[in-house]
Amino acid sequence: MSTVDKDFQKADETNKTDEAKKVGLLLAEAAKTAGVSKVVFDRGGYIYHGRVKALSEGAREGGLQF
């Protein structure tokens, strides 16, 4: 899942953090349709702030449990 996926619709006035949150929401939607509700979020060594934090918050808002 990324901003280049066909399901992602980019708005005119957004920053990268807002886009990461939208990707998290799309990821949660795709996971729920596949029957997945609990996930493990591995940030891969990146600090939990900025886009990483926005992605995980979007996924949580979409209904995934971490």
TASULJO-V37515 format. One record per residue. N is the residue number from 1. OMEGA is omega as a letter, one per 30 degrees, with the letter a starting at -180 (NA if undefined). BURIAL is b if it has 9 or more other ideal C-beta (glycine too) atoms within 8 Angstrom, else e. D_CENTER is the distance of its C-alpha to the mean C-alpha in Angstrom with 1 decimal. Layout:
N OMEGA BURIAL D_CENTER
N OMEGA BURIAL D_CENTER
//
This chain:
1 l e 8.0
2 a e 8.4
3 l e 10.0
4 l e 13.2
5 a e 12.5
6 l e 15.0
7 a e 12.9
8 l b 11.1
9 a e 13.7
10 l e 14.1
11 a e 15.9
12 a e 19.0
13 l e 18.6
14 l e 15.1
15 a e 14.4
16 l e 11.9
17 l b 10.3
18 l b 10.0
19 l b 8.6
20 l b 5.8
21 l b 5.2
22 l b 5.9
23 l b 3.9
24 l b 1.2
25 l b 5.0
26 l b 6.3
27 l b 5.4
28 l b 6.9
29 l b 9.5
30 l b 10.4
31 a b 10.8
32 l b 12.9
33 l e 15.0
34 l e 15.7
35 a e 16.9
36 l e 14.5
37 l e 14.0
38 a e 14.1
39 l b 12.3
40 a e 13.1
41 l e 10.7
42 a e 12.7
43 l b 12.1
44 l e 14.9
45 l e 17.2
46 l e 15.2
47 a e 16.0
48 l e 13.6
49 l e 13.5
50 a e 12.4
51 l e 9.2
52 l b 8.6
53 a b 9.2
54 l b 7.2
55 a b 3.8
56 l b 5.7
57 l b 7.3
58 l b 5.0
59 l b 4.8
60 l b 8.4
61 l b 9.3
62 l b 8.6
63 l e 11.1
64 l b 10.1
65 l e 12.6
66 NA b 12.4
//
